[in-house]
Amino acid sequence: LIFKPRTVKSTSINLQGCKIVSAEAPGPSQKDGMAAASQGETGLGHERLGMGTKRSLSPKLSTASEPAQKVQCSLPPCSPPPPDDFEEIMRGAAPPPSPSTAFFRPAVDRGIKYLVVSGGVCSSLGKGVATSSMGALLRGHGFRVTAIKLDPYVNIDAGLMSPYEHGEVFVLDDGGETDLDLGNYERMMFLNLGRSNNITTGKIYDWVIKKERKGDYLGKTVQVVPHITGAIIEWVDRVAKMSTDGSGLPPQICMIELGGTVGDIESMPFIEALRQFKFSLPENSLAWCHCSYIPNMSGQKTKPTQHSVKTLLSLGIQADIVICRSPDPLAEETRKKIGNQCNIHPTRILSAHDVQNLYHVPGILADQHIVGLLNGILKLGDLDVTPSPFVIRDRSLRSLSDWKNFAQRVDRASDAKPVVIAFVGKYNKGGGDAYQSILNALQHAAISQGRKLQLDWVDAADLERPTGKESNSEAQERFRSAEERLQAADGIFVPGGFGDRGFDGKARAAGLAREWKKPYLGVCLGMQVALIQFAKDVLQLHDATSEEVDTKKESRNPVIVYMPEISKETMGANMRLGSRWVEFVNPSTSLVAGLYGGAGRIMERHRHRYEFNIAYKVAMEKKGLIFSGQDESKERMDIIELPASAHPFYVGVQFHPEYKSRPAQPSPPFHGFIAAACGGSALQDLHATSRKRGSHPHWSPFMLDAAGGC
């Protein structure tokens, strides 16, 4: 190539808004061009080639004598985000009715905020208490809340689970037999939930399989993703819109508790469904709160929590808040270490240390600004908190000061004179979880009386007189000791139960309470054994029994019989379940009706498959027993009592009043029982006050009355 000096013409090139203007300059010599090239400042000039013309490359050297290049920029604005493929494809059309196409996505309500609570390290961390406490605080700020429990077990519901392993079965108004955590939600958030608020793996798979059999999936291969996860999302979205606070308005915030422990194989579909669910919602619509455990072994250890949060992260979930359960308050150093290792700001690492009573938990979380943190994540300020007439009339615990005052009342009651209740149960070894609602109802009543509740757990089997091979010195001593403990108590309580173990012991407890004129309350089976023992002792029907234990039909006096409409083929959800009307025969004279404020009828929750044989009703009434409550058909007896002239307080109820007891709103039968056990004029004062106050709508369908109140 021959380099010739030449003149470069002015050029003007537009490159996406940048106009580069070159001035006219002479071309350098070959020597100068080589020097410029060695310095990395080479420019190339291109010359159009014609026929017979040689192509020449002329390097260009910028010198100080040359005019500087002028760069004029007018950059375009940033491009808008790409459209959502699903919304773009489905624009103007509804989503497919089932996940049979590649574009299936469950339609969800985009106006509700969600707070998911999971647990790690170990079970029994108190996720239910944390969920309920946060819900109570949000409710205190005027938000309408609801709650959903996700249980990974394959059972359809909790109805057939052993109370030793799983705790009590909590019954809802619609007859749903659910996990005990739903009882926590109802008590702390003052809700009225339904069976759909408890989602189990069994329910989801049952629903999906039924849809597959109907052909809803159009022949597609039904898989965990997207079909099972899609069913979970659809169920959560549907239930989250149901009003549960009595206002009739849709909830604004839905609390979701994920049962089990993160990392368990059975909870994987739920975690994946919630991960997908989050991306079906707008920004700031779902917050994830993870509960973990901080053991104290020569200092607070954070490794279990680190691994738990990272396990959650490996499943595609970044926790927004971590609640740390520990015996002592979380040290600042521990808080910072967890935040650093888990990629969470230390202000979002909260301490949930041991407290004197659980009603302090809302205050503990509020002191760490939990609502402010949730507001920052969920933008709660965008929600309308205009109080409805329901909230204005509401007399339940709502504000933070209400909860703090009630917690202080509990503390004062724990220092007061104890009221001793002999608790004659058969699931005592299962701990307090087997009778959680009953314990709460007894505690609510004791707090209202300003007394400390002291339970003496008596195994019902110990009250059965030893016979035959079992009649040894040790058994005789247990029998004698159990009877002495009953006599020393201020009141005797007999809860419900199933099966023949301890049946005769419960009946004996009911008979001794009547004989000793000691305050007695029997619930469900507790009422049935009281009737059987009354038939034995007063009517002299020594073979009186229940068909539940008389499987060989040897007795000629079945005082308790199997309900005719209940099938004997299956057991699950095969009872008289849910809220039923109970009508008082004579409200003006009934002690129990007076405790309910003189109401003519009430609505309480039932769970039984055996009932009183009304063939013995007249004979018992002649001996002084009062059947004060019955169902609408007047064929089923729901309440029995002895007159005040014969006994200070002897009451049996077929329903379960403990399920509707609330803090500062104790269940009337339990309240009357504890007042009678306290002695003096406590029962008479309570009875007079209740009648003066009038009936309460909580004991009728969950609704408002003209006078207001909840």
Order of alpha helices (4+ residues) and beta strands (2+ residues): beta-beta-beta-beta-alpha-beta-beta-beta-alpha-beta-alpha-beta-alpha-beta-beta-alpha-beta-alpha-alpha-beta-alpha-beta-alpha-beta-alpha-beta-alpha-alpha-alpha-alpha-beta-alpha-beta-alpha-beta-alpha-beta-alpha-beta-beta-beta-alpha-beta-beta-alpha-beta-beta-beta-alpha-alpha
